[in-house]
Amino acid sequence: MTPIRICRDCDSPADVSRREFLRTAGAAAIVAGTTPLWAQAADTTSAGSPESISQTLYESLKPEQRKVICFDWDHMDKERGLLRTRVANNWNITEPNVTGEFYTKDQQQMIREIFEGIIHPEWHERIYKQLEDDAGGYGNEQSIALFGKPGEKFEFVMTGRHMTIRADGNSAEHVAFGGPIFYGHAAQGFNEEPNHPGNVFWPQGLAANKVFEMLDGKQREKALVAKLPREQDSGFRADGLFPGIPLSEMTPDQRSLVAEVMTKLVEPYRPSDRQEAMKCLESQGGLEKCSLAFYSDEDLGNDKIWDCWRLEGPSFVWYFRGSPHVHVWVNVADDPSVKLNA
């Protein structure tokens, strides 16, 4: 494995209702005549869902395989804590490679189908590019674990370089995506150039920067923060004080643009996970309870296109850290008391 490195007077505020947020979050989709991402139906119970395939995978495992990759729901690892909820930028949850001899060909195929089921089909090509650039392709560095038992609480977790993804069928209470997730991309190697050529996730950064461009001078002063937090600091803040500019201090047009950013952030994932993330955000008061911060340090090329930024609320963290390459930490819940294991 590659070693882990820690990468380092606006208009009067107008309250935005949850309903307004949901309208703006799906604005682009509505204009296009399609169903907004957040309104698409859940898909965790169908025969071909990642959860149903995970159960079939579980049932196919021999006892010696279960000893290695199957764990109790609340299994505690001596070094890594609650294993099911751990998230990191580069790690393997178990040793066996997903395409190695440890698994039968049928099991390998099921694992790939679970992986592809978590990712929206429109993003498959981009995610496979990320894997090729970062790990030499799918199957070279990824591993999985299964927690709990089918019919009860049950979760599939896949990890690797720039990856922690989950499929839980809503077994994990209060959280979106089954728990904290991570994604990243080093399209040009460890140190990327400004504007991140070829990085599949940089369009998210450009969307956020459009929000900054729309802010007036005083708003920019509030939004721009000098010091980056540690990249793994994606737990919820007990004090409720978030860096940057509160979205409640933005104009309706500015908030609408942030809603478009939010839509882009959840875009890579299947409809059920998109929907769950949006529901968690709504339960904490919506985007108007969040703040948006842009960080002046780690500005690649000193071009004032902010590579690092953070959208944060009471139980919501989406931390985009684009230096020296893209790392994104995601922690979304409907309850700020949920603890992070990172």
N, C-alpha and C positions, 0 to 999 in steps of 0.2 A: 504494500500500500504506500501511496505518497504520504510523507509525513504531514501531520496537521500543523498549520501555521495560523496564528491569530492575526488576521488582517486589520490592520488598524482603521390721515386721517382718512380711514376707510369709511364707507357708508355705515349708518347706524345698523348694528347687528339685527338681523331678522331671524326669528326662530324658524327652523325648517322641520316640518312634521315628518314622522316616519313615512307617511304616504308620499310626501313630496320627494323624500330621498329615494323611495322605491321607483317613483316615476323617472327621476333623473338618472338613477343607476341603470335603468333599462332604456334610456332615451334613444341611444343609437340603434338598438335592436328594434324598437318600435318604429322608428323612421324607416328602417329597412324592411318592415313588415314581418318580422320574425318574433318569436317569443323571447322576452328578456331572459338573460341567463339565470337570474335569481328565481324566476317563476317556472322554470322547467321541472318536470316531475322527477321525483326521487326514483332511483333505479337500483336499490340494494337488495331486492327480494326476488328479482327475475332469475330464471334458470342460468342465464349467462352472466350474472353480475359477479364482480370480484369476490363478494362474500360467499355466494353459492359455490363458486369454483374453489375458494379457499377451503370450504368444508369438504368438498370432494377430494382435494389434495390431502387434507388431514386424514381422511378415511383410508387413503391409499398408502399411507406411510407405514413402514414396518416398525416394530418396536425399537430396533436399534437406531432408526432415523428419528423417531420421536424423542429419544433420549437426548439428541443433539439440538434439535430446533424447536421443540415444543416445551412450553413453560406454563406454569400456573398464571392466572390473570394478574396477580400482584407479586410476581416473582421479583425478589430483591437480589441484585448482583452485588457481590462484596465490594467491587471497585466502582461500579457504574450506577448504583442505586436502583430505583424502580426501573427495570429494564424496558418494560413496554412503553414508557413515556419518555425515554431518553431521546435527545436530539443532538446532533453534532454536525460539523461541516464535512467530516471525512471519517467514517468509521464502518466497521462491520459488526452487525449484531450477533452473528454466529459465524463460524469458520467456513462451512461448505459454500462453494461457489454455485450460483444458480444454474450454471450450465455444466457443472462438473459431474464426475461419475457417481457422486454421492446420491444423485437423483436419477430415476429412470427417465427415458425419453418422454414418456407420457407426463411424468411429474414436471419435467422441464418445460413442456408445452403449457401445462396448467399455470405454472409460475409466470411465464411470459404473458398469458392471457389475462391473468390478474393484474399484472403491471400495466398492460395496455388498457385494461378496463378502468383503472384509476385515472388515467390521462385521457383528456378529450381527444377523439380521433383527429380533429383538426391540428392537434399539437404533436401527434406521433412523430412526424418527420423531424420537427424541431428538437424534440427530446432525444431522439436517436442521434441527431447531430451532436447534441451536448455530450451524450455518452461517448461518442466516437472521439471527440476532442479531448475529453477529460479522462477517459478510462480505456481508450482503445476499442470502444464498442460495448454494446450490451453483453453482459455475461462475464466480463473480465474481472470486475471487482465487486459485483453485487452479491448480497447474501440476504436471507430471510429468516424470520422467526414467526411462530404461531403461538398465540396466547389464549388461554381458556379452552373451552370445548364447544364444538358445534351444538346449536340448540340452546346454549347458555350465552354468557358473555364470551365473545370470540373476536380476535383481531389478528390481522396479517400485517407484518411490518417488513419493508424492504429498505436496506441501507446500502451505502457505498460512497464513493467520492462525490460530493455535491448532491447528495440524495438522502432524504429520509421521507418516506411516504407510507401511508397506512390505509387499510380498508377494515372498517369495524362494524358496519351495519348498524350504527348508532348504539353499539354496546358501551362505548366510552361516554359516560354522562357529562353533560355541560360543555363539551368541547367540539369544535369543528375539525374536520379532516382526521378524526380519530385521535387527535393530540397534536402537539407541536410538530411542524414539518420544516424541512430545509430544502432549498434548491439553489443551484449556482451554475456558473459556466466560466471557463477560462479559455475563450476561443482562440487566443493568440499565445497561449502559454501563461506562465504565472503572472507576469506583468503585462497588462493590456495597455494599448494606446488610448488617448482620449477618444471619446465617442464609441469605443468598444466595437470596432468592425467585426461583423460576423457573430456577435453575441446574441443568442436567441432571446435573452431576457431584457436586453437594453431598451427595447421599445417601451417597457414599463417605466424606465428611468426618464426617457424623453417625454412621456406623458406627464409625469410628475413635474418635470421642469417647465412644461407649458403652464402649469398652475403658478409657478414662481413668476414667470414672465407676466402673468396677468395681475399680479399684486402691485399695489402702489408703493411708494418709497417707505412709508412708515410700516406698512405691512411686511415688506421685505426685511426691514430691520428686525422685526419680531420673529419672522420665520427663520432667519439665518442664525445658526448656532455655531459657536467656535469649536467646540470639543466633541468629538465622536464618543459615544459610549462604547464599551467593549462589544465586540460583535455578538458574543453569546448572551449578552444582557437583554433578553427578550421576555423576561418575566413581567408580570403585572405590577404596577406601582401601588403600594399601599397608601401613599399620600395623595394620590389622584392629581399630582402635578406633572403635566406633560410638557416636554420641550417644544419650542416653535410657536406657531400662531394657532389659536383655537379656531376651528372652522366656524364657530358661532360668530366670530368677528369678520368673517368673509361676506361678500355680497352674494346674492342668490346665484348669479352667473358663475362666480368663482367656485361656490360649493358644487354647482352642477358639474364643473370640470373635474373636481375631486371625485365626484361620483363616477365619472367616466374612467378615471384612474382605477377606482376600486373594481369596476367591471373588468378592466384589463388584467388586474392582479389575479382574479379568480378564473380567468379565461382558460388556463391550461388544464383545468380539472373537470371531471365528469359533473353532470348537472346536479346530482344529489349532494356533492361536496360544495359546489357553488352555493346551492340553496341553503345548506346548513350554515355556511359561513355568514351569509347575509342575514339569516335569522338570529344568529348569535349577536351580530352587530346591532340589529334592530332592538334586541332585548336589552341592550345596555344604553339605549337612547339614540342610536344611529350615528351617522357621521358627524352630526353637529355636536356630539359630545367628545369628538376626537380633536387632536391637534396635528399639525403637519410641520415637521422640522427639516431644514436643509442644512448640511454641515459644510462649513467653509474649509476645514482641513481635509486632506486627502482629495483635493480637487485635481484630477489628472489633467495636466497641460495648463493649469491655471486659466482655464477658459470660461470659468463661471457657469459652466454647465455642470450642475451639482451631481456628482457621481454617487453621493451618499445621502440618503434621506430616510425619514421614518414617519409613518402614519400610526398614531397611537391613541388609544382610548382606555376606558376603565378596565376592560378585559379584552383588549385588542392590540396586537403589535404586529406591524408589517415593516420589518427593518431591512431596507435595501442598501447594502454596502458594496459599492462598485469599485473599490480600490483595495488591493492591486488588480483584482478581477471581481466578478460579480458573486457575492454571497448574499442570500436572502433568508432571513429567519422569520418564521410565521408562527404566531401563537394567538389563537382565536377561541374565545369561550363566551358563555353567557353568564359567567360568575367570576368576578375578579379574585376570589379566594383560591382558585385552581393554581396549584404550584407547578413550576417548571423544573424539569430535570435536564439540565444542559451542562 
